[in-house]
Amino acid sequence: MQMNLLDRAVKMVAELDEPEEMNYVRKHAQEQARELGVSLREAATRVFSNASGSYSSNVNLAVENASWTDEKQLQDMYLSRKSFAFDCDAPGAGMREQRKTFELALATADATFQNLDSSEISLTDVSHYFDSDPTKLVQGLRKDGRAPSSYIADTTTANAQVRTLSETVRLDARTKLLNPKWYEGMMKSGYEGVREIEKRLTNTVGWSATSGQVDNWVYEEANATFIEDEAMRKRLMDTNPNSFRKLVQTFLEASGRGYWETSEENLEKLRELYSEVEDKIEGIDR
């Protein structure tokens, strides 16, 4: 009901008899109507989501399983899953796919926005935040190729703040992944704690893939914390060798996909560690 009301509101604005310079909703809807050969009302569709009964873009699953070829594949997944429109003119009829309309709407976007509403769940705690992020997708669809401004609203306290996505990613890295109080707390949980550390690094790669807003130093310092530190490395491997293997694999993936620039020495060490932990898991004593 609420989504249909939003759809109705946008369409009412698009149909107002106003000059284009006073009404950009109408301006863009008219341009898209001409390009698509559809009515102004249909071209003014702006509220999209998954098909009825489905959830997420599945970008998160591809990243978690390292089962994607390139960023275009992730963006195609996003478009194919998220291009179903709410229609106030057909309430209760289910969602109808309008991918081309969705693409044209995204191509005019100047900003992306998400809201953090829980102090217990941050950007890299879970994968659904980057799963919903279209920053690089919008950049690819825009005719000028310009990346949109990306913002995150933190409404977890009474003093709500809006930060840029890059600032929020840096803050998240400092307070969680690279924070000794956080990762030592995770290590006290044993097996599951190592998995949480690995999962957070994987989600960081997800943000690199969808937004490109992760600074190189995040990966470099994570490598120094969990790989270069021999004592920490041994604790991780002994506590949960399977998650440690995934952690090492994720560092190598971040480098291979161009998200992390580091020394060949670091990469060679990671390759050696991957082989070592594989042997440990397989019970091979060399």
C-alpha positions in Angstrom: 0.0 0.0 0.0 2.7 2.5 1.0 4.8 1.7 -2.1 1.7 2.2 -4.3 1.1 5.6 -2.7 4.7 6.6 -3.5 4.3 5.5 -7.1 1.0 7.4 -7.3 2.7 10.6 -5.9 5.6 10.4 -8.5 3.1 10.0 -11.4 1.0 12.8 -10.2 4.0 15.1 -10.2 5.1 13.9 -13.6 1.6 14.8 -15.0 1.5 18.3 -13.6 1.2 21.0 -16.3 4.5 22.7 -15.5 7.6 23.9 -17.4 10.3 21.3 -17.5 12.8 23.6 -15.8 10.5 23.7 -12.7 9.7 19.9 -12.7 12.6 17.5 -13.3 10.4 14.5 -12.6 8.2 15.5 -15.5 11.2 16.4 -17.7 12.9 13.0 -17.3 9.6 11.1 -17.6 8.9 12.9 -20.9 12.3 12.1 -22.2 12.0 8.5 -21.2 8.5 8.2 -22.6 9.8 9.4 -26.0 12.8 7.0 -25.9 10.7 4.0 -24.8 7.6 4.8 -26.9 5.3 4.5 -23.8 2.9 6.8 -22.0 4.2 9.5 -19.7 2.5 7.7 -16.8 4.4 4.5 -17.4 7.7 6.3 -18.0 7.3 8.0 -14.6 7.6 4.7 -12.8 10.2 5.2 -10.1 9.5 2.6 -7.3 11.2 -0.7 -8.0 12.1 -3.8 -6.1 12.3 -7.6 -6.4 9.5 -9.7 -8.0 6.8 -10.6 -5.5 8.1 -13.3 -3.2 11.8 -12.8 -3.9 14.5 -10.9 -2.0 17.9 -9.4 -2.6 19.8 -9.0 -5.9 21.9 -12.1 -5.2 25.0 -10.0 -5.6 25.9 -10.9 -2.0 25.7 -14.6 -2.8 28.0 -14.2 -5.8 30.5 -12.3 -3.7 30.4 -14.6 -0.7 31.1 -17.6 -3.0 33.6 -15.8 -5.2 31.4 -17.1 -8.1 31.4 -14.0 -10.3 33.4 -13.2 -13.4 33.4 -9.4 -13.4 31.5 -6.4 -12.2 29.2 -6.3 -15.2 27.9 -9.7 -14.2 27.0 -8.4 -10.8 25.3 -5.4 -12.3 23.3 -7.5 -14.6 22.2 -9.6 -11.6 21.1 -6.4 -9.8 19.1 -5.2 -12.8 17.5 -8.5 -13.5 16.4 -8.9 -9.8 15.5 -5.3 -8.9 13.7 -4.1 -12.0 10.1 -5.0 -10.9 7.8 -2.0 -10.6 5.1 -1.1 -8.1 2.0 0.1 -10.0 -0.6 2.2 -8.3 -2.9 1.6 -11.3 -3.0 -2.1 -10.7 -2.9 -2.7 -6.9 -2.7 -6.3 -6.0 -1.7 -7.4 -9.5 1.8 -8.2 -8.5 5.1 -6.7 -9.7 5.7 -6.2 -13.4 9.2 -6.2 -14.8 10.2 -2.9 -16.4 13.9 -3.2 -16.8 14.4 -0.6 -19.4 12.5 2.0 -17.4 14.5 1.1 -14.4 17.8 1.5 -16.3 16.8 4.9 -17.7 15.8 6.1 -14.2 19.1 5.0 -12.7 20.9 6.7 -15.6 19.7 10.1 -14.3 20.6 9.5 -10.7 23.0 11.9 -9.1 23.2 10.2 -5.7 22.7 6.9 -4.0 21.5 6.5 -0.4 21.1 3.9 2.3 20.0 4.0 5.9 21.7 2.4 9.0 19.0 1.9 11.6 20.7 -0.5 14.0 23.7 0.2 16.2 24.5 -3.6 16.2 24.6 -4.0 12.4 27.0 -1.9 10.4 28.0 -1.8 6.7 30.3 -4.9 6.8 28.4 -6.9 9.5 26.0 -8.2 6.9 26.1 -8.5 3.1 22.7 -7.0 2.3 24.0 -3.4 2.4 26.4 -3.9 -0.5 23.9 -6.2 -2.1 21.6 -3.2 -2.4 24.2 -0.7 -3.5 24.0 0.5 -7.2 26.9 3.0 -7.1 29.0 1.6 -9.9 25.9 0.4 -11.8 24.6 4.0 -11.9 28.0 5.2 -13.1 28.0 2.7 -15.9 24.5 3.7 -17.0 25.0 7.5 -16.9 25.9 9.0 -20.3 28.7 11.1 -18.7 30.2 8.1 -16.9 30.3 10.1 -13.6 30.0 8.2 -10.4 27.0 9.3 -8.3 27.5 10.8 -4.8 26.9 8.0 -2.3 25.6 8.6 1.2 24.8 6.6 4.3 22.5 7.9 7.0 23.3 6.8 10.6 20.0 7.0 12.5 21.2 4.7 15.3 21.2 7.5 17.8 19.1 10.6 18.5 21.9 12.6 16.8 21.4 11.3 13.3 24.2 11.9 10.8 24.6 11.6 7.1 28.1 10.6 5.9 29.5 9.8 2.5 29.8 6.1 1.7 33.6 6.2 1.6 33.7 7.9 5.0 31.4 5.3 6.5 33.4 2.4 5.1 36.6 3.9 6.6 34.8 4.4 10.0 33.5 0.8 9.8 37.0 -0.6 9.1 38.5 1.4 12.0 35.8 0.5 14.5 35.4 -3.2 13.6 37.8 -5.1 11.3 41.0 -3.2 12.3 40.0 -2.6 16.0 41.9 -4.8 18.4 38.9 -4.7 20.9 36.6 -6.1 18.2 38.8 -8.8 16.7 40.1 -10.0 20.0 36.5 -10.2 21.2 35.8 -12.3 18.1 38.8 -14.5 18.9 37.3 -15.2 22.3 34.4 -16.8 20.5 36.7 -19.4 19.0 35.7 -21.1 15.8 32.8 -18.8 15.0 34.9 -15.7 15.8 37.4 -16.5 13.0 34.5 -16.9 10.6 33.2 -13.5 11.6 36.6 -11.9 10.8 36.6 -13.7 7.4 33.1 -12.7 6.7 33.8 -9.0 7.4 36.7 -9.0 4.9 34.5 -10.7 2.3 31.8 -8.0 2.8 34.6 -5.3 2.4 35.4 -6.8 -1.0 31.7 -6.6 -1.8 31.8 -2.9 -1.2 34.8 -2.6 -3.5 32.9 -4.5 -6.2 29.6 -2.5 -6.0 30.9 1.0 -5.1 34.7 1.2 -5.4 34.7 3.2 -2.1 37.2 1.0 -0.1 40.6 2.6 0.3 43.7 0.5 -0.3 45.0 1.0 3.2 42.0 -1.0 4.6 43.3 -4.2 2.8 46.9 -3.3 3.6 46.3 -2.9 7.3 44.0 -6.0 7.4 46.9 -8.0 5.9 49.3 -6.6 8.4 46.9 -7.5 11.3 45.9 -11.0 10.3 48.6 -12.3 8.0 51.9 -10.5 8.7 51.5 -11.0 12.5 52.8 -14.5 13.0 51.1 -15.1 16.4 47.7 -13.9 15.1 48.1 -15.9 11.9 48.8 -19.1 13.9 45.8 -18.4 16.2 43.5 -18.0 13.2 44.7 -21.1 11.4 44.6 -23.3 14.5 41.2 -22.1 15.6 39.4 -22.4 12.3 41.5 -23.5 9.4 38.5 -23.5 6.9 37.7 -19.8 7.6 41.4 -18.9 7.6 41.7 -20.5 4.2 38.8 -18.3 3.0 40.4 -15.3 4.5 43.6 -15.9 2.6 41.6 -16.6 -0.5 39.8 -13.3 -0.1 43.0 -11.3 0.2 44.2 -12.9 -3.1 40.9 -12.2 -4.7 41.0 -8.6 -3.7 44.4 -8.2 -5.3 43.4 -10.2 -8.4 40.3 -8.1 -9.0 42.3 -4.9 -8.7 40.9 -3.7 -5.4 44.1 -4.0 -3.4 47.6 -2.9 -4.6 50.3 -4.6 -2.6 53.8 -6.0 -2.9 54.6 -9.3 -4.7 56.1 -10.4 -1.4 52.8 -10.1 0.4 51.0 -12.0 -2.4 53.6 -14.8 -2.4 53.3 -15.2 1.3 49.5 -15.5 0.9 49.9 -18.2 -1.8 52.3 -20.1 0.5 49.8 -19.8 3.4 46.9 -21.0 1.2 48.9 -24.1 0.3 49.9 -24.6 4.0 46.3 -24.4 5.3 45.1 -26.7 2.5 47.5 -29.3 3.7 46.4 -28.8 7.3 42.7 -29.3 6.3 43.6 -32.4 4.3 45.7 -33.8 7.0 48.9 -33.7 4.9 52.1 -33.4 7.0 55.0 -32.1 5.1 
